Amino acid sequence: MFLDTLQQFCLRQSNKIAIEFVDEHFARAKRVRYGELEQIVLRTMAMLRVRGVGPGDRVAIQLPKCLPFVYLHLAVMRLGAISLPLNTGYPARELAYFLGDAGARLYFGDAAAQDAVSPALAGLPALTEAIFLDCTSNADFDKLVDPLLPEDAAGIRTPADPDATCLMIYTSGTTGQPKGAELTHGNLTANLASLHEAWGWQNDDVLLHVLPIFHVHGLVVALHGALNAGATTVMHRRFDPAQALATLVQRPCSVFMGVPTIHRRLVDAAAANPVSLRHLRLITSGSDRLPDDLFAAFEATFGYRLLERYGMSETSMLISNPLHGERRVGAVGLPLPGVEVRIVDPETGALLPADTVGEVQVRGANVFKGYWRQPEKSAAAFTADGWFRTGDLGMCAPDGYYTLKGRSKDLIISGGFNVYPPEVELVLADHPAVAASAVIGCPDAEWGERIVAVVVAAPGMTVSEQEIIDYCRAHLVHYKAPRTVVFVADLPRNAMGKVQKAELRQQFCA
């Protein structure tokens, strides 16, 4: 399994750099070799065990991106406990929900936020201790583990049960309270094996890591992916376009992973002086749809065709454009090795023919075991024959390439016609005065749902609501054109850059 593979790399290549952490708070980058990583993780395990953490316990980690986050996460899973990474942006009320719902035993938080979050920790019966760390240095964490020796973790074997939960990621909760998706050791191992084969992970790879690490994309796909290959990760505390671009150009990096927002900012940063990134072996895009214009702009600016892929918190990666072969604009690609994908009628469950939009369903060893303590929702998430209902709409081309058409809850039914928001958003993206857009459906007495385009105007450009509507009517069948256009300064996005349409519906559908 993944943890066994990582441990073997730590023993076999102890002097190789595992993580090089770059932070503006440090005079120079912190370099952690694989052998050192193993020793620190063992001492961290001993520290956790002293505090009573055992198999199945939930340990919440709400820290900024830092090395202690990595040590704690790996140590928790090695103990057979469950790592619960949390976004530092959660306010106290949401934090209290996550900790209470998960029944977290131990909580690690940012010292800078202690006063703000402490009220949320009161009255949580399962929580035995809250530890706050100053992540502008490693001093606080060192004080926790320095008194302990790696030998203090002796006798703790790497978990052997592939069905044991090791990681819990809370979903966004756009249709009610967030749910904890339980990912097992077997889930992580299966997905990493698929990505190792599909993306050709190599031992001599160097990954530039600029993503958050409380999310599947940054934690599992990127960091775990590099560690599973025994590769080196150059980890930036936060994403800065100029710094990232300089690192990609000057360092022998071979792998980079980002979201469309990150890729857009890289293109903007290089607008005056385009550079080549052809030396990179793999640059991926995920967590949100890659706009067609950005696909073209990235290639024109850097000489590299982005590889778009598709995954979920509940499944990690599912589909990817090929490493060698056509990287099709607008498509998320082909099923990964070991992953089955089908398109079905969301009402009847009947299989649909090629080029027909339906619900995307998946099956494979990478698919999570269920939602934490929610057996009814877990059962409803799977079909009788074991396929996971992703809730995403998509279609499959005759040659096997999949294209997503948005979330099923985002589907708009106006006047009896189905309207898929990405179709309208693609047209809006071609308008010179539109910098970004999101299309939502609002309840309407006459049409059932009214199509609303939420638009961010391009800098220095002015455009009217009627101009936008007329433009869409000239490029779309009439029922797909928005009936209302609202202009905003920016679109609400989550930490991964994905537009939060639930917030837009709440704001503009009142």
N, C-alpha and C positions, 0 to 999 in steps of 0.2 A: 504494500500500500504506500501512499504518498509519504507518510512520515518515516516509514522504513527506508524508502529510497533516499530521502533527505539525510537521514542519519548515516547511511552508507557513504554518501558524498562527503559528509563532514569528517568521516574517518579516513577516506581514501585520498582526499585532496585538502587536507587541513590547512595548507598555506595559501590556498587560492582565495581571492577576495569574493565573498558572497554578496555583501552589500556595501556600497559606498554612499553614505548619507550626506547630502549637501544641504546646509541650512545657513541662513544669513546670521544666525546667532553664534555660529561656530567660526573660529578663525580659519579653520581648514576642514575639509571633509573628514568625517569619521569613517574609517575603513574597518569592516568586520570580516575576518577570514572564516572559512567554513569550520575549522577546528574551534575557533573562539565562539562561533555561533552555537555549536553544540554545548560547550562548557557553560555559556550564559543561560541557555535554555534549561539545562539540568539544574543550575542553581535557582532559576526562576521556578521550576517545578518544586524544588525543595521548599522555597518560600511559600508557595501556594499550599503545599501539603501541611506545613506548620499551621496554616490558617484554616485547616479543616476541609480544604477542597478535595473532593474525591470524584470518582466516576459518576457522570450524569449531572453533576452540579453545574449551574449556569454562572459564568463569570462575565460581567459586563465590562467592556472596555470603551470608554468615551474619552479618548485622548486625541489631541492633534496628531498629525502624521509625524511619527518619531520612531526611533529604534525600540524604546520600551514597549510600544504597541506591538511590534513584530515579535519580541521576545515573549510577551504575555500570551499573545494569540497562539504561538506554536507550543508553549509550555502547557497551556490549558488543554489543548487537543492531545498532547502527549500523555497527560494525566488521565485521559479518558473522560474529561469534563467537556462542557459545551461552551465554546467561545461565542460571545454575544457582542459583536462590534456595533457601536452606535455613533451616529452623526453628532459632531460637537455642536451643530446648529440647533439641536432639539431644545426647545424651552422646557422649563421645569415641569409643566403640566404633562407634556408628551413623554418626558423622561420617566416620570412617575408611572405612567401607563406601561411603558416597556418593561421597567424593572419589576412592577407588580405582576404583570401578565406572565413574564418569564419565570418569576420566582427566583430572581438572581440572588445568589448567596454572597457574592463579593462584587464590589464596584470600584473601578479605577477611573478617576476623573481628572480633569485639568485644574491645577491649582488656581489658575487665573479665573476660573468660573465657579470656584467653591461657594462663594456667598450666594450666587444666583441659583445654584442647583441644590444646595443643602436642604431647603425646605421640601424638595421633592423626595428626599430620602427618608423623611420621618414617616413612621407608621407603616413601613414595609416589613412584615413579619419574617420573611425569609432572609432578608439582608442582614448579615452578621457584621460586616465591616465595610466602610468606604475609605478608600485611600486616594489622596490627591497628590499628583505629581507635577512639578514644574518642568515642562518639556522644553524650555529654552536651554536646558542642559540635561545631562544624564545623572546629575548628582543625587537627586531624590531617589531615583530607581536604584542607583548603586548602593545607597544606604540600606535598601531593603534586602538586596541579595548578597552584598559583600560578606556578611557574617557566615554565610552558608557555603558549603563546598559541593562540587558536583557529586561527590560520594554520598552526600545526604539524600540524593535522589536514587541511590542504588536500590535495585530490586523492583523499580517501577518499569514495567515492560511496555513497549509500544502497543497500543490497543490492537487486538487481533480480530475483533468482531466488525466485519464490514458494514453491518446494519446498525451499528451504534451511532447515534447523532453526535457530531463533533462541532458543528457550526450552525448557528441560527441567525437568519437574516430576516428582518421584518419587512414585509411588503409595504407599498406606499399607502395602502388603505383608502384608495379613491372611492371604494364602494362600501364604506363602513370602517370600523376600527382596524388598524393594521394587524396582520396575522404573521406569526413567526414561522417561517419556512425552515423545516428541519432537514439539513444536509448531512449525510452520513460519510464516514470514512470511505465507504465504497463508492458513493456518488462522486466525491472529489477525485478519487483515484481513477475512476472510469473516464471522467471528463478530461483530466490531464493526459491520460493515455491517448484519447481521441485527438486532442490538440497537438500532442507531441508528433503524432503521425501526420496530421493534416497540415500543420504549419512548419514541420521540420525543425523543431527545437533542437539546438546543438549545444554541446558542452562549452564551446568557446563563444557562445552568444554573449552580447552585452546589451542589456535592456535599459533604456532610459525610461524611468518610471516617474510620471508627473500626476498620476491619478490619485484621488482619495483612496484610503485603504479600509474604509468601513463598508465597502460595497463589493459585490461579487466581481465586478470588472477589475478594479484595482487590486483586490486582495487575492482572489482565486485565479482569475485568468492571467493577470500580469505577474504578481509576486510569486504565487505558487508555481506558475508555469516556469519561471526562471529557476527557482530552487529545485524543482522536479528534474530539471535538465543539468543541474550542477553549474549553471551559468552565473554570470555576474550581473547584479542590479545596481545601476547608478540611480539613486533615489533622491529626487528634489522634494524638499519640504512642501513647496507649493508650486503651482504652474506659473511661470513667467515666460511669455513668448520669446523675448530676446535671449534670455538665459537658456531656454530649451533649444532654440535654434542654434545658438553658439555651440552648445554641447553636441548636438547632432552633427554639426559640420566639423568640429575640431576633434572630437573624441572618436575612437573606433567603435561606435555604437552600431549594432546590427538589427535591433528590434525596438520599435516604438509603438505604443498603443495610446489612442486618444478617442475623444468623443468629437462630434462635428464642431462644437463650439471651439474646442482646442485647435482643430485643424484650420478653422476659419481664422483664428487669431494668428496662427503661424503664417498663413498666406498674407494676411494684412501686414505682419511684421516684415515680411520679405518683399513687399510690393515694390519698393524702390530699388531693391537689389536682389533679384531672384538668384537662388543658389541651387545646387544639385544635391539631392538626397538619394541618388541612384546607388550609392554605396551601401545603403541599408538593405538588409535581406528581407525585412518584413515590417510594414507599417499598416496597422489595422485601424478601423473605425467602427464604433459600436455605441450601445446604450440609447441611441436615437437614430432616426432615419438620416442617411447621408444625402443632402440635397444634390441634385444633378449638377448644378452650377459649381458647387464646391468640389465635386469629383473632378470636373474639368479644370477648375482653377488650380487645384493642388498639383495636378499633373503638369500644367503649364508652368507653374512657378518652380516646382522642385524636380520635375522629370520622373515622378513616381506615381504609379496608379494605385490609389488606396485600395486596400482589401476590406470590404464591408462584410460584417458577420452579424449573427442574431443569437441572442440568448436571453435568459430570464433569471431572476433570483432563485426561482424554484428548480432550475435545471442546469445552471451555468450555460455553457455554449451548446448550441443545437445545429446551426447551419452556418456555412462559411463559403465565400467565394474561394476558388482554389489558389493555392500558392503558385502552382504552375498550371496555367490555362487561362481562360477568359475570365476577367473580373468585370462582370456585367454591370453597367451603370443602372442604378435603381433597384437591382436585385440583391438579396442577401446571400444567394448562392445555393450550394448543394448540401444535403445532410452530412454531418460529420460521421466518421467511422463509428459504428456501433449505435447510431441514432436513427430511429425510424420516424418518418414524418408523413402525415396524410392531411388532405383537405376534405372536410365534410360539411354537409348542410347543418347549420347550427340548430335547426329545429328538429330535423328527423334523424340526424346522425349518418345519413346516407353518403357514401363516397361520391365525390364530385369529379367530373372530367377535367382535363387540362384546360387552363385559361379560364377557369370559373372561380369566382371569389367565394370563399367559405371560411369556416373556422379552422385554424391550424391546430392539429393535435399531434402529440409526440409520445414516443415510448423509448426507453433505454435505461441502462444501468446508471446513467447520470441524473435521472429524474428523482427529485426529493421523495422522502417517505411520507410526508404529510404536514399539516399545519399543527403547531404546538397546541395540544390540549383542545383541539377543535375537531373531533371525529366526524361530525356532520358535514362541515365544510371540506374536510379532507376527502370524504367519500364523494361529495358532489363534484370535486375537482377532477375525478377520474371516471372514465366510462366503465361499463361492465366488463369489457375485455382489456382493461388496464392501460388505456391511453389517457394522457394528461391533457385536459382542456386548457389550452394556453390563454384563451380569451382574445387572441389576436386573429385578425382577418388576413387572409392571404390567398395567393393562387400559385399554381405550379405550371410552368411552361412545359410543352411536350418533351423538351430535352432535359427536364429535371431541375431547372433553376427555379428557386422560389422568390416571390416578391410579396412584401407585406403591404397591406392596405389599411393599417391602423387597428386600434383596439375595437372589439365588438361593441363596447359601451360607447365608443366615439362615433359609431355608425349613425348617420342622420337619415331618417325616413321622412321625406317631405313630399306631400301630395301623393303618397303611395309609392314614390320612387326611392330606391336606395342611393345615397350619396356618400362616397368614401372621402373623408376630408383630405387625405394626401393628394387626390386628383386635383382638387381646387387649389391646394397649397402650391402644387407644382406650377400651375398657371400663374398664380400670384407672384411666384419667385421670378418669373420672366419679365414682370413689369419693372421698368427702370427706376420707378419711384418707391418700390417696396424693398425694404431691407430684410424684413422677416414677417412671417404671418402664421396664424393659427386659425383653423376653421372649426367652429363648434355649432351644435344644434340647440336652439332654444325653443321651449314649448310655444305653440302657436295655435290659436283657436281654429283658424281656417286651414292651415297646411299640416297640422300635426306637429311639425317642427319647422322652425325658420332658420335658414342658413345664415350664420353670422361670421363675418371675416374680421378677425382682430389683427390689425396691421401696424407694423412699425415702419414709419416712412424713412427712406434713405436720407442721410445727412445732406442738408442743403436743398432738398427736393420738397415740393408741395404737390399734393394731389387731393382731389375731392372724393367724397363717397360715391357720387354718381359716376365719376371717371373709372373708379375701380369696378363698379358693377357693370358698366358698359364694356369694359375690357374683358371681364370674365364671360359675359354673354357672347362676345365675339369669338371666344376660344373654347366654349363649353356648350353642351346642350343646355337649353334654357333652365331646366329644373335644378341644375347643379350650380348655377350662379348665385352668389350671396344676395340676400334681400336687404341686409344691413351691413354696414362697415363701420367699425369703431377704430379710432386711432389711439395708440398708447405709446409711451416712451420706451417701454421694454416689455418683453414677455416673461411671465414668471417661470422660472426653471428650477429643477432640483439640483443637487450637488453634481450630478453627472451631465447637466446641461439639457435634460429632457424637459420640454414644455409641459407645464402642469395645467392640462385642460380643465380639470375639475375646478381649479381656482377661477379660471376664466368663465366657466358656466355659472359659478356662484356669483361672480361679479356682474356679469352682463345678461344673465337670464332671469333676473329678479322680476 
